[in-house]
Amino acid sequence: MLLTDTGVPERFIDEDDWGGQVMRRLDDGWCAALDRDSMRCTIYIRRPLICREFELGSDDCLEERKGSARAYLDG
């Protein structure tokens, strides 16, 4: 969930079923702000707090990467 005044461009924000702001996801579930060629965040400087708190290299991060890589390779 995003909070107001995050600096995230509107084109990357959706509203969830409860009226909260969330990062927009593409039909395949990937974040709309992710550059799929470089696998880098296109709004890194303005990324929301939830992304800032997700520690790179943590167990959660590594598990998420495995799942994302599998989904990407499976097409």
PDB file of N, CA, C and O in Angstrom:
ATOM      1  N   MET A   1       0.846  -1.173   0.000  1.00  0.00           N
ATOM      2  CA  MET A   1       0.000   0.000   0.000  1.00  0.00           C
ATOM      3  C   MET A   1       0.894   1.240   0.000  1.00  0.00           C
ATOM      4  O   MET A   1       1.915   1.287   0.685  1.00  0.00           O
ATOM      5  N   LEU A   2       0.502   2.207  -0.755  1.00  0.00           N
ATOM      6  CA  LEU A   2       1.227   3.473  -0.821  1.00  0.00           C
ATOM      7  C   LEU A   2       0.538   4.501   0.057  1.00  0.00           C
ATOM      8  O   LEU A   2      -0.665   4.417   0.303  1.00  0.00           O
ATOM      9  N   LEU A   3       1.290   5.447   0.515  1.00  0.00           N
ATOM     10  CA  LEU A   3       0.711   6.573   1.233  1.00  0.00           C
ATOM     11  C   LEU A   3       0.676   7.758   0.289  1.00  0.00           C
ATOM     12  O   LEU A   3       1.351   7.746  -0.741  1.00  0.00           O
ATOM     13  N   THR A   4      -0.081   8.760   0.612  1.00  0.00           N
ATOM     14  CA  THR A   4      -0.157   9.940  -0.245  1.00  0.00           C
ATOM     15  C   THR A   4       1.180  10.652  -0.290  1.00  0.00           C
ATOM     16  O   THR A   4       2.022  10.478   0.591  1.00  0.00           O
ATOM     17  N   ASP A   5       1.364  11.445  -1.311  1.00  0.00           N
ATOM     18  CA  ASP A   5       2.574  12.245  -1.491  1.00  0.00           C
ATOM     19  C   ASP A   5       3.856  11.409  -1.502  1.00  0.00           C
ATOM     20  O   ASP A   5       4.861  11.797  -0.907  1.00  0.00           O
ATOM     21  N   THR A   6       3.814  10.271  -2.177  1.00  0.00           N
ATOM     22  CA  THR A   6       4.996   9.414  -2.253  1.00  0.00           C
ATOM     23  C   THR A   6       5.966   9.889  -3.311  1.00  0.00           C
ATOM     24  O   THR A   6       7.149   9.553  -3.265  1.00  0.00           O
ATOM     25  N   GLY A   7       5.479  10.671  -4.268  1.00  0.00           N
ATOM     26  CA  GLY A   7       6.321  11.069  -5.383  1.00  0.00           C
ATOM     27  C   GLY A   7       6.284  10.065  -6.520  1.00  0.00           C
ATOM     28  O   GLY A   7       6.898  10.284  -7.565  1.00  0.00           O
ATOM     29  N   VAL A   8       5.567   8.964  -6.326  1.00  0.00           N
ATOM     30  CA  VAL A   8       5.427   7.962  -7.382  1.00  0.00           C
ATOM     31  C   VAL A   8       4.538   8.547  -8.472  1.00  0.00           C
ATOM     32  O   VAL A   8       3.444   9.026  -8.172  1.00  0.00           O
ATOM     33  N   PRO A   9       4.976   8.521  -9.730  1.00  0.00           N
ATOM     34  CA  PRO A   9       4.144   9.048 -10.818  1.00  0.00           C
ATOM     35  C   PRO A   9       2.785   8.336 -10.881  1.00  0.00           C
ATOM     36  O   PRO A   9       2.702   7.122 -10.697  1.00  0.00           O
ATOM     37  N   GLU A  10       1.746   9.093 -11.139  1.00  0.00           N
ATOM     38  CA  GLU A  10       0.372   8.575 -11.165  1.00  0.00           C
ATOM     39  C   GLU A  10       0.208   7.362 -12.078  1.00  0.00           C
ATOM     40  O   GLU A  10      -0.595   6.475 -11.789  1.00  0.00           O
ATOM     41  N   ARG A  11       0.956   7.318 -13.171  1.00  0.00           N
ATOM     42  CA  ARG A  11       0.785   6.207 -14.124  1.00  0.00           C
ATOM     43  C   ARG A  11       1.194   4.859 -13.528  1.00  0.00           C
ATOM     44  O   ARG A  11       0.894   3.812 -14.102  1.00  0.00           O
ATOM     45  N   PHE A  12       1.871   4.880 -12.387  1.00  0.00           N
ATOM     46  CA  PHE A  12       2.297   3.647 -11.731  1.00  0.00           C
ATOM     47  C   PHE A  12       1.447   3.303 -10.512  1.00  0.00           C
ATOM     48  O   PHE A  12       1.775   2.375  -9.772  1.00  0.00           O
ATOM     49  N   ILE A  13       0.358   4.043 -10.297  1.00  0.00           N
ATOM     50  CA  ILE A  13      -0.476   3.838  -9.111  1.00  0.00           C
ATOM     51  C   ILE A  13      -1.852   3.317  -9.509  1.00  0.00           C
ATOM     52  O   ILE A  13      -2.479   3.828 -10.437  1.00  0.00           O
ATOM     53  N   ASP A  14      -2.307   2.297  -8.796  1.00  0.00           N
ATOM     54  CA  ASP A  14      -3.658   1.760  -8.928  1.00  0.00           C
ATOM     55  C   ASP A  14      -4.355   1.869  -7.578  1.00  0.00           C
ATOM     56  O   ASP A  14      -3.734   2.191  -6.565  1.00  0.00           O
ATOM     57  N   GLU A  15      -5.638   1.599  -7.585  1.00  0.00           N
ATOM     58  CA  GLU A  15      -6.410   1.570  -6.344  1.00  0.00           C
ATOM     59  C   GLU A  15      -6.819   0.130  -6.076  1.00  0.00           C
ATOM     60  O   GLU A  15      -7.300  -0.559  -6.975  1.00  0.00           O
ATOM     61  N   ASP A  16      -6.629  -0.331  -4.834  1.00  0.00           N
ATOM     62  CA  ASP A  16      -7.019  -1.700  -4.510  1.00  0.00           C
ATOM     63  C   ASP A  16      -8.517  -1.765  -4.204  1.00  0.00           C
ATOM     64  O   ASP A  16      -9.219  -0.757  -4.275  1.00  0.00           O
ATOM     65  N   ASP A  17      -8.990  -2.956  -3.865  1.00  0.00           N
ATOM     66  CA  ASP A  17     -10.416  -3.173  -3.616  1.00  0.00           C
ATOM     67  C   ASP A  17     -10.945  -2.392  -2.417  1.00  0.00           C
ATOM     68  O   ASP A  17     -12.155  -2.207  -2.284  1.00  0.00           O
ATOM     69  N   TRP A  18     -10.058  -1.936  -1.552  1.00  0.00           N
ATOM     70  CA  TRP A  18     -10.467  -1.214  -0.355  1.00  0.00           C
ATOM     71  C   TRP A  18     -10.224   0.280  -0.468  1.00  0.00           C
ATOM     72  O   TRP A  18     -10.405   1.014   0.503  1.00  0.00           O
ATOM     73  N   GLY A  19      -9.815   0.737  -1.648  1.00  0.00           N
ATOM     74  CA  GLY A  19      -9.608   2.162  -1.871  1.00  0.00           C
ATOM     75  C   GLY A  19      -8.207   2.658  -1.579  1.00  0.00           C
ATOM     76  O   GLY A  19      -7.945   3.857  -1.679  1.00  0.00           O
ATOM     77  N   GLY A  20      -7.302   1.761  -1.219  1.00  0.00           N
ATOM     78  CA  GLY A  20      -5.919   2.155  -0.950  1.00  0.00           C
ATOM     79  C   GLY A  20      -5.110   2.239  -2.233  1.00  0.00           C
ATOM     80  O   GLY A  20      -5.440   1.597  -3.230  1.00  0.00           O
ATOM     81  N   GLN A  21      -4.060   3.026  -2.201  1.00  0.00           N
ATOM     82  CA  GLN A  21      -3.182   3.141  -3.362  1.00  0.00           C
ATOM     83  C   GLN A  21      -2.121   2.054  -3.311  1.00  0.00           C
ATOM     84  O   GLN A  21      -1.504   1.815  -2.273  1.00  0.00           O
ATOM     85  N   VAL A  22      -1.922   1.403  -4.442  1.00  0.00           N
ATOM     86  CA  VAL A  22      -0.915   0.352  -4.575  1.00  0.00           C
ATOM     87  C   VAL A  22      -0.155   0.566  -5.874  1.00  0.00           C
ATOM     88  O   VAL A  22      -0.629   1.260  -6.773  1.00  0.00           O
ATOM     89  N   MET A  23       1.015  -0.027  -5.968  1.00  0.00           N
ATOM     90  CA  MET A  23       1.773   0.045  -7.212  1.00  0.00           C
ATOM     91  C   MET A  23       1.032  -0.738  -8.293  1.00  0.00           C
ATOM     92  O   MET A  23       0.539  -1.840  -8.052  1.00  0.00           O
ATOM     93  N   ARG A  24       0.962  -0.162  -9.467  1.00  0.00           N
ATOM     94  CA  ARG A  24       0.307  -0.818 -10.597  1.00  0.00           C
ATOM     95  C   ARG A  24       1.097  -2.055 -10.997  1.00  0.00           C
ATOM     96  O   ARG A  24       2.327  -2.035 -11.044  1.00  0.00           O
ATOM     97  N   ARG A  25       0.381  -3.118 -11.282  1.00  0.00           N
ATOM     98  CA  ARG A  25       0.968  -4.367 -11.756  1.00  0.00           C
ATOM     99  C   ARG A  25       0.512  -4.603 -13.185  1.00  0.00           C
ATOM    100  O   ARG A  25      -0.615  -4.269 -13.551  1.00  0.00           O
ATOM    101  N   LEU A  26       1.378  -5.172 -13.976  1.00  0.00           N
ATOM    102  CA  LEU A  26       1.021  -5.546 -15.341  1.00  0.00           C
ATOM    103  C   LEU A  26       0.190  -6.823 -15.294  1.00  0.00           C
ATOM    104  O   LEU A  26       0.078  -7.449 -14.240  1.00  0.00           O
ATOM    105  N   ASP A  27      -0.385  -7.211 -16.411  1.00  0.00           N
ATOM    106  CA  ASP A  27      -1.236  -8.397 -16.454  1.00  0.00           C
ATOM    107  C   ASP A  27      -0.522  -9.651 -15.960  1.00  0.00           C
ATOM    108  O   ASP A  27      -1.159 -10.558 -15.424  1.00  0.00           O
ATOM    109  N   ASP A  28       0.786  -9.704 -16.136  1.00  0.00           N
ATOM    110  CA  ASP A  28       1.543 -10.881 -15.701  1.00  0.00           C
ATOM    111  C   ASP A  28       2.023 -10.780 -14.250  1.00  0.00           C
ATOM    112  O   ASP A  28       2.735 -11.662 -13.768  1.00  0.00           O
ATOM    113  N   GLY A  29       1.633  -9.703 -13.554  1.00  0.00           N
ATOM    114  CA  GLY A  29       1.958  -9.558 -12.142  1.00  0.00           C
ATOM    115  C   GLY A  29       3.200  -8.749 -11.831  1.00  0.00           C
ATOM    116  O   GLY A  29       3.457  -8.443 -10.666  1.00  0.00           O
ATOM    117  N   TRP A  30       3.977  -8.394 -12.841  1.00  0.00           N
ATOM    118  CA  TRP A  30       5.198  -7.623 -12.618  1.00  0.00           C
ATOM    119  C   TRP A  30       4.847  -6.159 -12.361  1.00  0.00           C
ATOM    120  O   TRP A  30       3.855  -5.647 -12.880  1.00  0.00           O
ATOM    121  N   CYS A  31       5.663  -5.503 -11.564  1.00  0.00           N
ATOM    122  CA  CYS A  31       5.483  -4.086 -11.268  1.00  0.00           C
ATOM    123  C   CYS A  31       5.622  -3.270 -12.552  1.00  0.00           C
ATOM    124  O   CYS A  31       6.531  -3.502 -13.349  1.00  0.00           O
ATOM    125  N   ALA A  32       4.721  -2.323 -12.743  1.00  0.00           N
ATOM    126  CA  ALA A  32       4.730  -1.491 -13.953  1.00  0.00           C
ATOM    127  C   ALA A  32       5.946  -0.571 -14.010  1.00  0.00           C
ATOM    128  O   ALA A  32       6.290  -0.080 -15.085  1.00  0.00           O
ATOM    129  N   ALA A  33       6.599  -0.330 -12.885  1.00  0.00           N
ATOM    130  CA  ALA A  33       7.768   0.556 -12.859  1.00  0.00           C
ATOM    131  C   ALA A  33       9.073  -0.184 -13.152  1.00  0.00           C
ATOM    132  O   ALA A  33      10.136   0.433 -13.217  1.00  0.00           O
ATOM    133  N   LEU A  34       8.995  -1.488 -13.328  1.00  0.00           N
ATOM    134  CA  LEU A  34      10.201  -2.275 -13.581  1.00  0.00           C
ATOM    135  C   LEU A  34      10.536  -2.281 -15.065  1.00  0.00           C
ATOM    136  O   LEU A  34       9.685  -2.583 -15.901  1.00  0.00           O
ATOM    137  N   ASP A  35      11.774  -1.947 -15.384  1.00  0.00           N
ATOM    138  CA  ASP A  35      12.273  -2.059 -16.757  1.00  0.00           C
ATOM    139  C   ASP A  35      12.679  -3.514 -16.952  1.00  0.00           C
ATOM    140  O   ASP A  35      13.661  -3.971 -16.368  1.00  0.00           O
ATOM    141  N   ARG A  36      11.933  -4.233 -17.766  1.00  0.00           N
ATOM    142  CA  ARG A  36      12.153  -5.668 -17.915  1.00  0.00           C
ATOM    143  C   ARG A  36      13.455  -5.997 -18.641  1.00  0.00           C
ATOM    144  O   ARG A  36      13.963  -7.110 -18.499  1.00  0.00           O
ATOM    145  N   ASP A  37      14.004  -5.068 -19.408  1.00  0.00           N
ATOM    146  CA  ASP A  37      15.271  -5.330 -20.092  1.00  0.00           C
ATOM    147  C   ASP A  37      16.448  -5.282 -19.118  1.00  0.00           C
ATOM    148  O   ASP A  37      17.331  -6.140 -19.157  1.00  0.00           O
ATOM    149  N   SER A  38      16.454  -4.282 -18.253  1.00  0.00           N
ATOM    150  CA  SER A  38      17.562  -4.126 -17.304  1.00  0.00           C
ATOM    151  C   SER A  38      17.247  -4.727 -15.936  1.00  0.00           C
ATOM    152  O   SER A  38      18.141  -4.906 -15.108  1.00  0.00           O
ATOM    153  N   MET A  39      15.945  -5.043 -15.700  1.00  0.00           N
ATOM    154  CA  MET A  39      15.464  -5.535 -14.407  1.00  0.00           C
ATOM    155  C   MET A  39      15.761  -4.527 -13.293  1.00  0.00           C
ATOM    156  O   MET A  39      16.103  -4.899 -12.170  1.00  0.00           O
ATOM    157  N   ARG A  40      15.622  -3.251 -13.633  1.00  0.00           N
ATOM    158  CA  ARG A  40      15.827  -2.173 -12.662  1.00  0.00           C
ATOM    159  C   ARG A  40      14.555  -1.339 -12.531  1.00  0.00           C
ATOM    160  O   ARG A  40      13.757  -1.227 -13.461  1.00  0.00           O
ATOM    161  N   CYS A  41      14.401  -0.768 -11.363  1.00  0.00           N
ATOM    162  CA  CYS A  41      13.270   0.104 -11.097  1.00  0.00           C
ATOM    163  C   CYS A  41      13.463   1.431 -11.829  1.00  0.00           C
ATOM    164  O   CYS A  41      14.510   2.068 -11.708  1.00  0.00           O
ATOM    165  N   THR A  42      12.455   1.839 -12.583  1.00  0.00           N
ATOM    166  CA  THR A  42      12.550   3.092 -13.338  1.00  0.00           C
ATOM    167  C   THR A  42      12.261   4.317 -12.472  1.00  0.00           C
ATOM    168  O   THR A  42      12.483   5.449 -12.902  1.00  0.00           O
ATOM    169  N   ILE A  43      11.768   4.094 -11.259  1.00  0.00           N
ATOM    170  CA  ILE A  43      11.473   5.206 -10.344  1.00  0.00           C
ATOM    171  C   ILE A  43      12.227   5.023  -9.029  1.00  0.00           C
ATOM    172  O   ILE A  43      11.732   5.412  -7.971  1.00  0.00           O
ATOM    173  N   TYR A  44      13.403   4.443  -9.087  1.00  0.00           N
ATOM    174  CA  TYR A  44      14.157   4.071  -7.888  1.00  0.00           C
ATOM    175  C   TYR A  44      14.266   5.218  -6.888  1.00  0.00           C
ATOM    176  O   TYR A  44      14.046   5.013  -5.695  1.00  0.00           O
ATOM    177  N   ILE A  45      14.595   6.396  -7.342  1.00  0.00           N
ATOM    178  CA  ILE A  45      14.747   7.548  -6.442  1.00  0.00           C
ATOM    179  C   ILE A  45      13.422   7.891  -5.764  1.00  0.00           C
ATOM    180  O   ILE A  45      13.415   8.360  -4.626  1.00  0.00           O
ATOM    181  N   ARG A  46      12.303   7.662  -6.450  1.00  0.00           N
ATOM    182  CA  ARG A  46      10.975   8.013  -5.915  1.00  0.00           C
ATOM    183  C   ARG A  46      10.171   6.785  -5.505  1.00  0.00           C
ATOM    184  O   ARG A  46       8.955   6.877  -5.333  1.00  0.00           O
ATOM    185  N   ARG A  47      10.827   5.641  -5.346  1.00  0.00           N
ATOM    186  CA  ARG A  47      10.103   4.414  -5.016  1.00  0.00           C
ATOM    187  C   ARG A  47       9.399   4.556  -3.664  1.00  0.00           C
ATOM    188  O   ARG A  47       9.856   5.305  -2.801  1.00  0.00           O
ATOM    189  N   PRO A  48       8.295   3.842  -3.482  1.00  0.00           N
ATOM    190  CA  PRO A  48       7.536   3.958  -2.235  1.00  0.00           C
ATOM    191  C   PRO A  48       8.257   3.281  -1.063  1.00  0.00           C
ATOM    192  O   PRO A  48       9.191   2.503  -1.253  1.00  0.00           O
ATOM    193  N   LEU A  49       7.806   3.592   0.130  1.00  0.00           N
ATOM    194  CA  LEU A  49       8.410   3.081   1.354  1.00  0.00           C
ATOM    195  C   LEU A  49       8.456   1.553   1.375  1.00  0.00           C
ATOM    196  O   LEU A  49       9.455   0.976   1.802  1.00  0.00           O
ATOM    197  N   ILE A  50       7.408   0.904   0.930  1.00  0.00           N
ATOM    198  CA  ILE A  50       7.383  -0.561   0.949  1.00  0.00           C
ATOM    199  C   ILE A  50       8.552  -1.130   0.151  1.00  0.00           C
ATOM    200  O   ILE A  50       9.122  -2.153   0.531  1.00  0.00           O
ATOM    201  N   CYS A  51       8.906  -0.486  -0.935  1.00  0.00           N
ATOM    202  CA  CYS A  51      10.051  -0.932  -1.737  1.00  0.00           C
ATOM    203  C   CYS A  51      11.363  -0.604  -1.034  1.00  0.00           C
ATOM    204  O   CYS A  51      12.322  -1.372  -1.102  1.00  0.00           O
ATOM    205  N   ARG A  52      11.396   0.540  -0.360  1.00  0.00           N
ATOM    206  CA  ARG A  52      12.617   0.936   0.355  1.00  0.00           C
ATOM    207  C   ARG A  52      12.904  -0.009   1.522  1.00  0.00           C
ATOM    208  O   ARG A  52      14.064  -0.258   1.850  1.00  0.00           O
ATOM    209  N   GLU A  53      11.851  -0.531   2.145  1.00  0.00           N
ATOM    210  CA  GLU A  53      12.023  -1.394   3.308  1.00  0.00           C
ATOM    211  C   GLU A  53      12.310  -2.846   2.940  1.00  0.00           C
ATOM    212  O   GLU A  53      12.674  -3.640   3.807  1.00  0.00           O
ATOM    213  N   PHE A  54      12.150  -3.199   1.674  1.00  0.00           N
ATOM    214  CA  PHE A  54      12.408  -4.568   1.234  1.00  0.00           C
ATOM    215  C   PHE A  54      13.908  -4.704   1.020  1.00  0.00           C
ATOM    216  O   PHE A  54      14.429  -4.284  -0.013  1.00  0.00           O
ATOM    217  N   GLU A  55      14.594  -5.281   1.977  1.00  0.00           N
ATOM    218  CA  GLU A  55      16.058  -5.321   1.990  1.00  0.00           C
ATOM    219  C   GLU A  55      16.621  -6.230   0.899  1.00  0.00           C
ATOM    220  O   GLU A  55      16.302  -7.417   0.835  1.00  0.00           O
ATOM    221  N   LEU A  56      17.462  -5.654   0.047  1.00  0.00           N
ATOM    222  CA  LEU A  56      18.119  -6.427  -1.003  1.00  0.00           C
ATOM    223  C   LEU A  56      18.983  -7.519  -0.391  1.00  0.00           C
ATOM    224  O   LEU A  56      19.726  -7.277   0.560  1.00  0.00           O
ATOM    225  N   GLY A  57      18.881  -8.710  -0.940  1.00  0.00           N
ATOM    226  CA  GLY A  57      19.695  -9.822  -0.477  1.00  0.00           C
ATOM    227  C   GLY A  57      19.155 -10.535   0.744  1.00  0.00           C
ATOM    228  O   GLY A  57      19.741 -11.519   1.197  1.00  0.00           O
ATOM    229  N   SER A  58      18.029 -10.049   1.293  1.00  0.00           N
ATOM    230  CA  SER A  58      17.432 -10.722   2.446  1.00  0.00           C
ATOM    231  C   SER A  58      16.813 -12.046   1.993  1.00  0.00           C
ATOM    232  O   SER A  58      16.652 -12.280   0.795  1.00  0.00           O
ATOM    233  N   ASP A  59      16.469 -12.905   2.945  1.00  0.00           N
ATOM    234  CA  ASP A  59      15.843 -14.180   2.599  1.00  0.00           C
ATOM    235  C   ASP A  59      14.567 -13.962   1.790  1.00  0.00           C
ATOM    236  O   ASP A  59      14.317 -14.669   0.813  1.00  0.00           O
ATOM    237  N   ASP A  60      13.755 -12.973   2.203  1.00  0.00           N
ATOM    238  CA  ASP A  60      12.519 -12.673   1.472  1.00  0.00           C
ATOM    239  C   ASP A  60      12.821 -12.242   0.042  1.00  0.00           C
ATOM    240  O   ASP A  60      12.143 -12.659  -0.897  1.00  0.00           O
ATOM    241  N   CYS A  61      13.837 -11.411  -0.114  1.00  0.00           N
ATOM    242  CA  CYS A  61      14.228 -10.921  -1.435  1.00  0.00           C
ATOM    243  C   CYS A  61      14.669 -12.077  -2.328  1.00  0.00           C
ATOM    244  O   CYS A  61      14.241 -12.179  -3.478  1.00  0.00           O
ATOM    245  N   LEU A  62      15.521 -12.942  -1.797  1.00  0.00           N
ATOM    246  CA  LEU A  62      16.030 -14.058  -2.592  1.00  0.00           C
ATOM    247  C   LEU A  62      14.912 -15.016  -2.996  1.00  0.00           C
ATOM    248  O   LEU A  62      14.899 -15.514  -4.122  1.00  0.00           O
ATOM    249  N   GLU A  63      13.978 -15.275  -2.085  1.00  0.00           N
ATOM    250  CA  GLU A  63      12.836 -16.137  -2.417  1.00  0.00           C
ATOM    251  C   GLU A  63      11.972 -15.506  -3.503  1.00  0.00           C
ATOM    252  O   GLU A  63      11.530 -16.186  -4.430  1.00  0.00           O
ATOM    253  N   GLU A  64      11.735 -14.207  -3.381  1.00  0.00           N
ATOM    254  CA  GLU A  64      10.926 -13.495  -4.377  1.00  0.00           C
ATOM    255  C   GLU A  64      11.611 -13.525  -5.737  1.00  0.00           C
ATOM    256  O   GLU A  64      10.952 -13.710  -6.760  1.00  0.00           O
ATOM    257  N   ARG A  65      12.915 -13.345  -5.756  1.00  0.00           N
ATOM    258  CA  ARG A  65      13.658 -13.386  -7.017  1.00  0.00           C
ATOM    259  C   ARG A  65      13.555 -14.755  -7.675  1.00  0.00           C
ATOM    260  O   ARG A  65      13.388 -14.850  -8.891  1.00  0.00           O
ATOM    261  N   LYS A  66      13.654 -15.818  -6.876  1.00  0.00           N
ATOM    262  CA  LYS A  66      13.532 -17.175  -7.432  1.00  0.00           C
ATOM    263  C   LYS A  66      12.169 -17.354  -8.087  1.00  0.00           C
ATOM    264  O   LYS A  66      12.066 -17.850  -9.209  1.00  0.00           O
ATOM    265  N   GLY A  67      11.128 -16.944  -7.376  1.00  0.00           N
ATOM    266  CA  GLY A  67       9.777 -17.079  -7.910  1.00  0.00           C
ATOM    267  C   GLY A  67       9.568 -16.244  -9.156  1.00  0.00           C
ATOM    268  O   GLY A  67       8.943 -16.695 -10.116  1.00  0.00           O
ATOM    269  N   SER A  68      10.090 -15.027  -9.145  1.00  0.00           N
ATOM    270  CA  SER A  68       9.948 -14.145 -10.304  1.00  0.00           C
ATOM    271  C   SER A  68      10.718 -14.674 -11.497  1.00  0.00           C
ATOM    272  O   SER A  68      10.239 -14.614 -12.629  1.00  0.00           O
ATOM    273  N   ALA A  69      11.904 -15.191 -11.249  1.00  0.00           N
ATOM    274  CA  ALA A  69      12.713 -15.737 -12.343  1.00  0.00           C
ATOM    275  C   ALA A  69      12.015 -16.940 -12.963  1.00  0.00           C
ATOM    276  O   ALA A  69      11.992 -17.086 -14.185  1.00  0.00           O
ATOM    277  N   ARG A  70      11.445 -17.804 -12.122  1.00  0.00           N
ATOM    278  CA  ARG A  70      10.714 -18.966 -12.636  1.00  0.00           C
ATOM    279  C   ARG A  70       9.533 -18.525 -13.490  1.00  0.00           C
ATOM    280  O   ARG A  70       9.314 -19.052 -14.581  1.00  0.00           O
ATOM    281  N   ALA A  71       8.780 -17.562 -12.992  1.00  0.00           N
ATOM    282  CA  ALA A  71       7.607 -17.075 -13.727  1.00  0.00           C
ATOM    283  C   ALA A  71       8.019 -16.458 -15.054  1.00  0.00           C
ATOM    284  O   ALA A  71       7.347 -16.653 -16.067  1.00  0.00           O
ATOM    285  N   TYR A  72       9.118 -15.715 -15.054  1.00  0.00           N
ATOM    286  CA  TYR A  72       9.597 -15.066 -16.273  1.00  0.00           C
ATOM    287  C   TYR A  72      10.059 -16.103 -17.287  1.00  0.00           C
ATOM    288  O   TYR A  72       9.757 -15.990 -18.475  1.00  0.00           O
ATOM    289  N   LEU A  73      10.785 -17.108 -16.828  1.00  0.00           N
ATOM    290  CA  LEU A  73      11.301 -18.140 -17.729  1.00  0.00           C
ATOM    291  C   LEU A  73      10.192 -19.043 -18.255  1.00  0.00           C
ATOM    292  O   LEU A  73      10.250 -19.513 -19.391  1.00  0.00           O
ATOM    293  N   ASP A  74       9.181 -19.282 -17.421  1.00  0.00           N
ATOM    294  CA  ASP A  74       8.058 -20.121 -17.843  1.00  0.00           C
ATOM    295  C   ASP A  74       7.149 -19.404 -18.824  1.00  0.00           C
ATOM    296  O   ASP A  74       6.332 -20.020 -19.508  1.00  0.00           O
ATOM    297  N   GLY A  75       7.312 -18.080 -18.879  1.00  0.00           N
ATOM    298  CA  GLY A  75       6.614 -17.258 -19.847  1.00  0.00           C
ATOM    299  C   GLY A  75       5.208 -17.029 -19.616  1.00  0.00           C
ATOM    300  O   GLY A  75       4.557 -16.340 -20.401  1.00  0.00           O
TER     301      GLY A  75
END
